[in-house]
Amino acid sequence: MGPKLKQEFKMTETTIYLIRHGQTYFNRYNRMQGWSDSPLTEQGILDAQRVGKSLSQVTFNQAYCSDTGRARSTARLILKANQASQLTEPVETPFFREEFYGYFEGMNSPQAWFMTGASHGSRTYTDIINDYSIDASKDFMKAADPFHDAENSTEYWNRLLLGFDMVRRDNPTGATILLVSHGTTTRSIVGKFGQGKFDLSKSPRNGSVTKLLLDKSDIHVAYYNRIDNID
């Protein structure tokens, strides 16, 4: 592919700055936080303000967040710091929610993942994704949930991919998008589309940036879990 064709291809991509929300009280206490919610801590507010400063000169065509308070608060703080866009409020959508943990919502995280993975020989979340996969962790959790309310991988991706379809449909080609979502969602996206280039044993940090390039049929991961060197 020559330089001209490469440039034309890049012009067809939508750039998404995918942000993990700032630290919450459930994060601080290491509890499962999927569709349940808790407020940003003081550190979480600083996380959002820090990434807002880093992205203050980026012109966003649109901003999205999951319909949780922690994502909404983070998105608003980022937009407040932005000097290049006219946006003041994000579009809220359930499509970009965190994974639903069902019975395990609010539980101590190490305990929940032990209950999920022990019968498969994996005692922690890191063990599960290293021994199996991120999608397997979802399937294992639904099976371990006594109510079977937790999302399995099929249910999760059927929901999440509707969000990317919405971004494609509602924005012009070449748009730049702010998207505030969640830790496991970020890691799941990078696991599915990152071509094995990124260390997923490390959770994305609160307020970190993962850059995605979205074309008509695929998602490309430019980088994962950055606090500095954001471009």
C-alpha positions in Angstrom: 0.0 0.0 0.0 1.5 3.3 -1.1 1.7 6.5 1.0 -1.3 8.0 -0.7 -3.5 5.0 -0.1 -2.4 4.8 3.5 -3.3 8.4 4.0 -6.7 7.9 2.4 -7.4 4.9 4.6 -6.5 6.8 7.7 -9.0 9.5 6.7 -11.8 6.9 6.7 -11.1 6.1 10.4 -12.9 7.5 13.4 -10.6 8.2 16.3 -11.9 7.2 19.8 -10.2 8.3 23.0 -11.4 5.6 25.4 -11.1 6.7 29.0 -11.5 4.6 32.1 -13.5 6.6 34.6 -11.8 8.1 37.7 -11.3 6.1 40.9 -14.5 5.3 42.8 -15.1 4.1 46.3 -15.8 0.6 45.1 -12.4 0.8 43.3 -10.8 1.9 46.5 -12.3 -0.9 48.4 -11.6 -3.5 45.7 -15.2 -4.4 45.1 -17.0 -5.7 42.0 -18.5 -2.7 40.2 -20.3 -3.6 37.0 -23.8 -2.2 36.6 -23.7 -1.1 40.3 -22.2 2.3 40.9 -20.4 4.4 43.5 -19.2 8.0 43.4 -15.8 9.3 42.4 -13.4 9.7 45.3 -11.3 12.8 45.6 -8.6 10.9 43.8 -11.1 10.0 41.1 -11.9 13.7 40.5 -8.2 14.4 40.2 -7.9 11.5 37.7 -10.6 13.0 35.5 -9.1 16.5 35.7 -5.7 15.2 34.8 -6.9 13.4 31.7 -9.0 16.4 30.9 -6.0 18.6 30.9 -4.1 16.1 28.7 -7.0 16.2 26.1 -7.8 19.9 26.5 -6.6 20.7 22.9 -8.4 17.8 21.2 -11.4 18.8 19.1 -14.1 16.3 19.8 -17.0 15.9 17.4 -19.0 14.0 20.0 -18.7 12.6 23.6 -20.2 9.4 24.9 -20.2 7.7 28.3 -21.9 4.7 29.9 -25.1 5.5 31.8 -23.4 5.3 35.2 -22.7 8.1 37.6 -18.9 7.5 37.6 -18.6 7.6 33.8 -20.9 10.6 33.6 -19.0 12.6 36.2 -15.7 11.8 34.6 -16.9 12.8 31.1 -18.2 16.1 32.4 -14.9 17.0 34.1 -13.0 16.1 30.9 -15.3 18.2 28.7 -15.1 21.1 31.2 -11.4 21.2 30.8 -11.6 21.0 27.0 -10.7 24.2 25.2 -11.1 23.0 21.6 -14.7 21.8 21.5 -18.2 23.2 22.2 -19.4 20.0 23.9 -20.6 20.3 27.5 -22.6 17.1 28.1 -21.8 13.5 27.0 -24.4 11.2 25.3 -25.2 8.5 27.8 -25.8 5.0 26.6 -26.1 1.5 28.3 -24.2 0.0 25.3 -20.8 1.0 26.9 -21.6 -0.1 30.5 -19.2 -2.3 32.3 -19.7 -6.1 32.3 -22.7 -7.1 34.4 -21.5 -9.3 37.3 -24.9 -10.5 38.4 -24.8 -12.1 41.9 -21.2 -10.9 42.3 -22.0 -7.2 42.1 -20.6 -5.4 45.1 -18.7 -8.4 46.4 -15.0 -8.4 47.4 -13.2 -8.8 44.0 -10.7 -11.5 45.0 -13.5 -13.6 46.6 -15.7 -13.2 43.5 -13.0 -14.3 41.1 -12.0 -17.2 43.3 -15.6 -18.4 43.3 -15.7 -17.9 39.5 -12.4 -19.6 38.5 -11.5 -22.1 41.2 -13.4 -25.0 39.6 -11.4 -24.3 36.4 -8.0 -24.3 38.3 -7.7 -20.5 38.2 -7.8 -18.7 41.5 -7.7 -15.0 40.4 -8.9 -12.9 37.5 -5.4 -12.7 36.1 -5.1 -16.5 36.3 -8.4 -16.9 34.4 -7.4 -14.5 31.6 -3.9 -16.0 31.3 -5.0 -19.6 31.5 -8.1 -19.2 29.4 -9.3 -15.7 28.1 -11.2 -12.6 29.0 -14.3 -14.0 27.3 -13.9 -17.2 29.2 -14.0 -15.2 32.5 -17.4 -13.9 31.5 -18.7 -17.4 30.7 -17.3 -18.8 33.9 -18.9 -16.1 36.0 -22.3 -16.6 34.5 -22.0 -20.4 35.2 -20.9 -19.7 38.8 -23.7 -17.1 39.4 -26.4 -19.0 41.3 -29.0 -16.8 39.5 -27.1 -16.9 36.1 -27.8 -13.2 35.8 -24.2 -12.3 35.0 -23.4 -11.5 31.3 -21.7 -14.2 29.4 -19.4 -13.3 26.5 -22.1 -13.6 23.9 -24.5 -11.3 25.8 -21.7 -8.9 26.6 -20.5 -8.5 23.0 -24.1 -8.3 21.5 -24.6 -5.3 23.7 -21.2 -3.6 23.4 -20.9 -3.9 19.6 -24.2 -2.0 19.3 -22.4 0.9 20.8 -19.7 1.0 18.1 -22.4 0.6 15.5 -24.1 3.7 17.0 -20.8 5.6 16.8 -20.3 4.7 13.2 -23.9 5.6 12.3 -24.2 8.9 14.1 -20.8 10.5 13.3 -19.1 11.6 10.1 -16.2 9.7 8.8 -12.9 10.9 10.3 -14.6 12.1 13.5 -12.8 12.3 16.9 -14.8 10.9 19.8 -14.5 11.0 23.5 -15.7 7.8 25.2 -15.7 7.3 29.0 -16.2 3.7 30.0 -14.8 1.1 32.4 -11.9 -1.1 33.2 -13.0 -4.6 32.2 -14.7 -3.1 29.1 -11.5 -1.4 28.1 -9.5 -4.6 28.7 -12.1 -6.7 26.8 -12.0 -4.4 23.7 -8.2 -4.5 23.6 -8.3 -8.3 24.2 -10.6 -8.8 21.2 -9.1 -6.2 18.8 -5.5 -5.6 20.0 -4.0 -8.6 18.1 -2.2 -9.8 21.2 0.1 -6.7 21.2 -0.8 -5.5 24.7 -0.2 -6.8 28.3 -3.7 -7.4 29.5 -2.5 -8.7 32.9 -2.3 -5.0 33.8 -5.7 -3.4 34.4 -6.2 0.0 32.8 -5.6 2.7 35.4 -8.3 5.0 36.4 -8.2 8.0 34.1 -6.0 6.2 31.6 -6.4 6.6 27.8 -6.7 3.8 25.3 -6.8 5.0 21.7 -9.0 3.2 19.1 -9.3 3.6 15.4 -12.7 2.7 14.1 -13.3 1.9 10.4 -16.4 0.6 8.7 -15.9 -3.0 9.8 -13.1 -3.3 12.4 -11.5 -1.7 15.4 -7.8 -1.1 15.7 -6.0 -0.4 18.9 -3.3 2.3 18.6 -2.3 2.2 22.3 -3.5 1.0 25.7 -3.6 2.3 29.2 -1.6 5.5 28.9 -1.4 8.2 31.5 1.4 10.2 29.7 2.4 10.6 26.0 -1.2 11.0 24.9 -1.5 11.9 21.3 
